[in-house]
């Protein structure tokens, strides 16, 4: 560490997600940039701020704070592509996440540059039958009954970046020679009661808003006028809305379990019914618009006909999960999120029985005691399936390829998990987690240079997260502690990770498989506040020191108990044996090392001395044999 530039890396993370639903956008990333493969962006809200992040890295690319003090309740987004690009995206979607490329002409770039200022200065009025202008749009509904429509603009030219420097948030990621900015297009008061739903139609031309008094209003976004003013017969809170891609019908589900179907063109009520005893989470129509699927928090999946003034239930099923959220990916497939974090995917049919395709059990299912509310899944989203991109295809909703999609699942702890189908074909696994809200940072340790991960962060949680990028996406989570983790440590070669906290035990993890390989117990009777490995580590000698609220200092022989569980392969690389973790106790220790809780500890580079500090305002210096030969009162 020499001179002013003594920091090797910079990492900062602000809260980006504070609950609610999430949405996605499809951004035309310019060719030749480092993030050309990251075309999908996630849209979420945190208090009074809308945030847009790259889905692959978690880097913040744009944000917009509401001009008035308010709270965002709902968000939605739609991507409207040029016809040439839409054809390319639809073809690539059939290939299931193959490498995509954007097809366009040089004049499109000139038109985008020429029209960039027109978004702010000229009228957005369109003819009644014209399609919505290409672009990425975001809608938000707030607590003060306001609706805002924002446009996400990508600025590629260097001179435009300089001109727009006042608009670009300095905290966002502007790497790759371009930047993004959220520009407000419209804002208005959408209801006389609190707004519960804000949702674009698939074409992006209309915006649906639902309120707590049962009112449903549809707005022409670009002509800025009200086109529909509907009201469900039950006059209860609007909880879910579905508009078919052809915009012939609009289906509304209420918080009390009512379902209503309106004619989108004639603006009249077609039929309604009461099939659920709690909130309707999701709705979907079959491609022929003859049957309506609805699922509620009462765990009931109902199938109804839409050919009469009263919805007639023809079939119903009861799912196993305590439903907290649901998403119809298509009329053939539904994803169900549960209060305990369980995620299930079902195949749906009008004539066939309900069939379970995949299920991932939540972390709290195997835990002792009642389920933890923080695992409840609050929002689901299909990966690489932004609204407005794929629904315009002529075969949408008619064919089911049988392949399971990847999902984004947002939970009550403000984390968004990227879930991939497992190889066994029976469930999902979390490949990464976008941490939307860190809470308190209790400890942080960097990994050695060259290791695939950058840092390990301990927050006010039972889980410990490891980050491989500068964004807020954690690609590895250490889960196993029974109470909040307070401290962590990393060995010199990053082969072993140690964590400890309020459960009074020390867990040792192998970075080969990220599993617990050993547990140290019996050394402390209260919270463990700090742990540290010795400095001069070798294959034959490695120890860990720990201190806690119980005033005790302990030494754990890692070389004897933990290292033998890491045998070497033919190339001499440490590998972890997949077996039950061993349980061992400390080798030696000092009782009452301080007169009060011990909070900090450090080991000398030569491994001969150890310093501890605690609530008694003393710094004690010990030799490796446990003899105190220096004490300083601060």
Secondary structure, 3 states (H helix, E strand, C coil): CCCCCCCCCCCCCCCCCCCCCCEEEECCCCCCCCCCCCCEEEEEEECCEEEEEECCCCCEEEEEECCCCCCEEEEEEEEECCHHHHHHHHHHHHCCCCCCCCCCCHHHHHHHHHHCCHHHHCCCCCCCCCCCCCEEEEEEEECCCEEEEEEEEEECCHHHHHHCCCCCCCCCCCCCCCEEEEEEEEEEECCCCCEEEEEECCCCCEEEEEECCCEEEEEECCCCEEEEEEECCCCCCEEEEEECCCCCEEEEEECCCEEEEEECCCCEEEEEEECCCCCEEEEEECCCCCEEEEEECCCEEEEEECCCCECEEEEEEECCCCEEEEEEEECCEEEEEECCCCEEEEECCCCCCCEEEEEECCCCCCCCCCCCHHHCEEEEEECCCCCCCCCCCCCCCCCCCCCCCCEEEEECCCEEEEEEECCCCCCEEEEEEEECCCCCEEEEEECCCCCCCCEEEEECCCCEEEECCCCCEEEEEECCCCCCEEEEEECCCCCEEEEEECCCCEEEEECCCCEEEEEECCCCCCCEEEEEECCCCCCCCCEEEEEECCCCEEEEEHHHHCHHHCCECCCCCECCCCCCCEEECCCEEECCCCCCCEEEEEECCCCCEEEEEECCCEEEEEECCCCEEEEEEC
